[in-house]
Amino acid sequence: MIYDVDTVTKKGRIDCGTNEELFLAIAALRDDTDDSQWFVYPPENAWFVCHDDDINYAREYIKESVQAAWFHCSHKASVNELIEHFKEKE
């Protein structure tokens, strides 16, 4: 499968091979929501998919809970991080 952000110039093209999880993770990337986006906390290599529109709201809402630091200090995974993460899972 191919992820192609610009079919005219072919810029941003990433060959996902047969890795459907990688393709879906990259295809889902959006700036206007955190819902269904992969987040990562690199020091512990902790990965999770956000199920809220705004992760900061979720972080504030559960501030007093027993959530680990990785949830509060994580960032939205970049394309390169997603590629490396899903490559490791193969």
C-alpha positions as CSV (number, residue, x, y, z in Angstrom):
1,M,0.0,0.0,0.0
2,I,1.2,3.5,-0.7
3,Y,0.4,6.7,1.3
4,D,0.4,9.5,-1.2
5,V,-0.2,13.1,0.0
6,D,0.3,14.7,-3.4
7,T,-0.5,12.6,-6.4
8,V,0.8,15.3,-8.8
9,T,4.3,15.8,-7.5
10,K,4.6,12.5,-5.6
11,K,6.1,14.3,-2.5
12,G,5.4,12.7,0.8
13,R,5.1,9.2,-0.6
14,I,5.7,6.4,1.9
15,D,5.7,2.8,0.9
16,C,4.0,0.8,3.7
17,G,4.5,-2.5,1.9
18,T,1.9,-4.9,3.3
19,N,1.9,-3.3,6.8
20,E,-1.8,-2.3,7.1
21,E,-1.3,-1.0,10.7
22,L,1.4,1.5,9.5
23,F,-0.7,2.6,6.6
24,L,-3.8,3.2,8.8
25,A,-1.7,5.1,11.4
26,I,-0.2,7.4,8.8
27,A,-3.4,7.9,6.9
28,A,-5.2,8.9,10.2
29,L,-2.7,11.7,11.0
30,R,-4.6,15.0,11.5
31,D,-3.8,18.4,13.1
32,D,-7.4,19.2,14.1
33,T,-8.0,16.3,16.5
34,D,-6.1,13.9,18.7
35,D,-8.8,11.2,18.3
36,S,-7.4,7.9,16.8
37,Q,-3.9,9.4,16.8
38,W,-0.9,7.4,18.1
39,F,1.1,9.0,21.0
40,V,4.4,8.0,22.3
41,Y,6.5,8.5,25.4
42,P,10.0,7.8,24.1
43,P,11.9,7.3,27.4
44,E,9.8,4.2,28.1
45,N,8.8,3.4,24.5
46,A,5.2,3.6,25.7
47,W,2.7,3.8,22.8
48,F,-1.1,4.3,22.8
49,V,-4.0,5.5,20.6
50,C,-5.9,8.5,21.9
51,H,-9.6,8.2,22.0
52,D,-10.4,11.9,22.8
53,D,-10.6,14.9,20.5
54,D,-8.2,16.8,22.7
55,I,-5.6,14.8,24.7
56,N,-4.9,17.9,26.9
57,Y,-8.5,17.8,28.1
58,A,-8.2,14.1,28.9
59,R,-4.9,14.8,30.7
60,E,-6.5,17.5,32.8
61,Y,-9.6,15.4,33.5
62,I,-7.6,12.5,34.9
63,K,-4.9,14.6,36.5
64,E,-5.6,13.1,39.9
65,S,-5.8,9.5,38.7
66,V,-3.2,6.8,38.8
67,Q,-2.2,7.3,35.1
68,A,1.5,6.9,34.5
69,A,3.8,9.8,33.5
70,W,3.9,8.5,29.9
71,F,0.3,9.6,29.4
72,H,0.9,13.1,30.6
73,C,4.3,13.6,29.0
74,S,3.7,11.9,25.6
75,H,3.5,13.5,22.2
76,K,1.7,12.7,19.0
77,A,3.9,10.3,17.0
78,S,5.5,11.7,13.9
79,V,5.5,9.8,10.6
80,N,9.1,8.7,11.2
81,E,8.3,7.5,14.7
82,L,5.3,5.5,13.3
83,I,7.5,3.9,10.6
84,E,10.1,2.9,13.2
85,H,7.5,1.6,15.7
86,F,5.6,-0.5,13.2
87,K,8.8,-1.8,11.6
88,E,9.8,-3.1,15.0
89,K,6.5,-5.0,15.3
90,E,7.0,-6.9,12.0
